[in-house]
């Protein structure tokens, strides 16, 4: 049984890497050992799991189905181990984390590092999101995401932070095209926008006296990443509305400038939340990660100090 479980783990690593040699390297085993384990597994099942050529490795249809089942089996095993060790307060297993890519590139690594320092027996499997997902169906344990990125009515949601949006342009762009001084002038500028699933075409602005106006802004470019949107503004392509924490360092350095400061963007507030399936019994790895992350943000964590890269 132990050898069979080892064979399954090795087979899954081959499937993940599409390579015997890369799987062997990641497992600190020889190519011969990895090849033999997969061959023994195929002999046991009397089925070919892997297509082998001199240049590539791919799964057969049976291999893909078996890999899905094996992954579920190992996740169940991890869950069982977590349940057994929960009384001792020591979480184990693999935690599958989905995280907003624009946030993650800037600040997720320190959070994960600190969590693993406290709980070293938990392994992390992190997926960066540029689109929405079904957290439960896609097999994630937790998500650090914007509200638009997750589906599922049974999710528990823990707000982490809100980031105020501001309109900015590069100093070079303003030098060439001037800065808009009124909302009406926005139509004559190159407006850069997030993708439609992140924000529609309507933007609402409130003046100092509380009057609000909504504009339908036609963009010259849309992108599904706030990180890339910031890069396009830095490349002098146009002006954009970005989370303030993403550009505070750029503004301090003088490479970006605020525009239309007399207005407040009222429908672009970016909220980041921690979400996880609302199961009756939450595993130790999920519970400790939730508690740690909420406390991490409660202490005043700022996701971006000098702008993400």
N, C-alpha and C positions, 0 to 999 in steps of 0.2 A: 504493500500500500504506500509506503514511504517513497519507494522508487517511482511508482506511478505518479504520485503527486509531484515529485521532482521533474518527471518527464513532462507533465502538463505545464509546469512553470517555465521550463525551457522552451517548449513549443510556443507558448504565448509570447515569449521574448523574441523568438524567431519571427513570429507573425507581426509583432510591433515594429521590428527593424527591417523586415523584408530581406534578411541577410543572416546566414549562419555565422559568418565571421564577426559581424557587429554584435550579434547576440552573445557569442562566446566571449568577446571582449568585455561586454557589460556585466557578464556573470563571472568573469575571471576563470573561465574554463577553456579548455582547448577546443579547436574546431572539431576534432575527432569525437570528443565526448558529446558535444551538442548534436552532431550528426547522428551518432549512435542512439541517443535518447529519442530523437524524433523517429528514427527508423524502427526502434522497438515499439514505440507508441502506434505507429502505422501497422506494424505486424500484429499487435494486440487487437487493434480495431478491424484488421483486415480491410483497410481503406487507405487510399492515398490522400494525405492531408496537404502536401506541399508539392508544387511544381518546381522542379529544379532545372535551371539552365546554367551555362557557363558564366552568364552575366547577371542573372537576377533570380530571385526567389519570390514566388507568389503562392497564395493559398488556393486550393481547389474549392469547389462549391461545398464539398463535405468538410474541408478544412475551415472554411469561414463559419459554417454552422457549429462545428465543434469548438472553435475558438470562442464564439459567443457564449456557448454553454459553459465552457471552462472558466471564462471570466466571471460569470454569475456564480459559479461554484466557489471560486476563490473569494469573491466578495462576501458570500454567505459565511465562509470559513472565517474571514476577517471579523465579520460581525459577531460570530459565535465567540471568537477569542476575546473580542472587546467586552462582550457580556460577562464572560468568566472573570476577566481581570477588573471589571468595573468596581467590584467591591473593594479591591485593593487600591482603587483610585489611579490605576496606571493604564491609560489608553494605549491600544496597539492597533495594528492594521493599516490599511491605506485609506487616506481621506481624499476624496475626489472633490476638488474645488473649481468652481466656475467663477471667473472674475472679469469685470469690464476691462477691456484691453487698455483703454486710455488711462484708467486709474492704475492698472497693474504695472505698466511700463515705468511709471513714476515712483510707485511706493509700495508695491505688494511684497517685494523681496524682504525688506526689514521686518515686516509683520510675520511672515512665514519663518524667517530665521529665529526670531525671538520665541515663537511658538514651539519650534522644534528644540530649542535649547531647554525649554521647560518639559517637553514631552518627546524625548528622542526616539521612542519606539514607534511613533506614528510616521508613516511614509506619506508623502504628498504627491498627488497627481493633479496638476494644475492645467486648466484649459482657459485661454484668453478668448473673450467673446467680442465679436464685432456685430453680432446679430442676436436675435432673441432665441431662447431655447426653452424646452419643457424640462425643468429641473429633474422631475421624477422620472419621466420617460427616458431621458438621456443618461440617467444613472448617477447624477451628481449628489453628493452629500450636503454641500453648502454652496451658496453663491454670494459674492460681493459684487453687486450689480446695480445698475440704474433700473428704475421701475419698468421701463419698456422692454427690458431684456429677458424677462422671465415670464413664463406662463404657468398656471396651476393654481386652482382655487384652494388647495389644502396647505399652502405654504405658510409658515410662520415668518413674519417680517419684523426685523429689528432695525429701525433707522440708525444710520451711523453719522452722516454729515450732510449738510446742504452747502452748495457752492453758488455764489452770486454771479450771474452772467454780466459781462460788460462788452461794449463795442470797442474794437481796437484796429489799428492799422500800423504798418511799419513807418518809421520816420522817412525812409526813402520814397515810399508810395505817397505819403502826404506832401513831400517836397515836390513831386512831379504833378500830382493831381489835386492837391489841396485837401483840406479836411471839411467834411460836411458840417454845416452849422445849424441845419434844421432837418427834420425828418423828410421833408419833401426832396431834399437834395440827395437822399440815399439812392434814388432811382438812377442817378447819373453816375454812380460809382460801381465798381466791380465788387459784387457781394459774394462772399464765399460762405457756404452753408453746410451743416451736417446733413447726412442722408435723410430721406423722408421718413424712414422708420424711427429715426432719432428725434426729428423735429419737422413739422410741416412747413409750409411756405409762409404762414402768418406769424408775425412778431408783434407783440404789444409793448408799448412804451408809455410810461407815466411821467408827466412833467412835475416840477417842484410844487405846483399848486394842486396836484392830484388829478388833473385831467389826463385821461387815458386815450390813446389812439392806437389802432391796429392797422398794420400795413401788410400787404401781400408782396413780399420781396422776391423778385426773380433773380436767381443766382447764376453766376457764370460757371460755377463748379460746385459739386456736392461730393462729400466723402464720408465714409462710415467710420471715421476715427477722429476724435478730438485732437489726438497727437498729430495726425497728418494735417488737420485743419490749421493748427498752430504753425506747422512748418510752412504751409502755403502762405500764410500771412507774413512770416519771416522772410519768405522769398519774394515779397513785394507784389504778390498777385492781386491783392485787393484787401478789403476790410471784412471783418467777421465778428460774430458775437461768440465769445469764449468764456469758460469759467474763469473767474478772477484769479483763483489760485494757480491756474496754469500759466498765467502771463505776468504775475506780479514781479518776478525777477527780470523779465524782459523789459518791463516798464521802468524798473529801477535802473537798468543798464542803459536806457535811452534808445533801444532798438525798436521798441513798440511804443505807441502812444495811444492814450484813450481818446475816443471821439464821442461826440454827443453826450458829454458828461452831465449835461443838464437834464437828461432823461434816465429813467430807471427801467430796465427791461423786466417786464412783469410775468412773462410766460416762458422764460428760459431757465428757471431755477433747476439746477442739477442736484438731484437727491440720490445718495448712495445708501443702499440698505444691505443688511445681512439677511439672507433668506435660507430656509431649510425646510424639508418636508415635515409636516406636523404629525409625525408618528406618535403613537402612545408611549413607546419606550425609545428614547433617544440614546444612541450608543455613546460610550465614554469619549470616543474621539470627536464626535460631533459636539457633544455637550461642552467639552473642555475648549474646543476651538471657538464656539459661540461665546462662551464666557470670556475667554481671553481677548477676542476681537472687540467685543463691546467695551470692555475695560480699556483696551488700547486706544480706542477712539474717544472714550469718555475723558481721558486724561489730556485731551486737547491736541491730538495728533493732527498735523496738517499734511495733506497728501502731496503737495508740491511746494517747495520753498523757492526754487529758482527756475521753475519751468521744466516739464518732462522732456526727455530726449529719446 
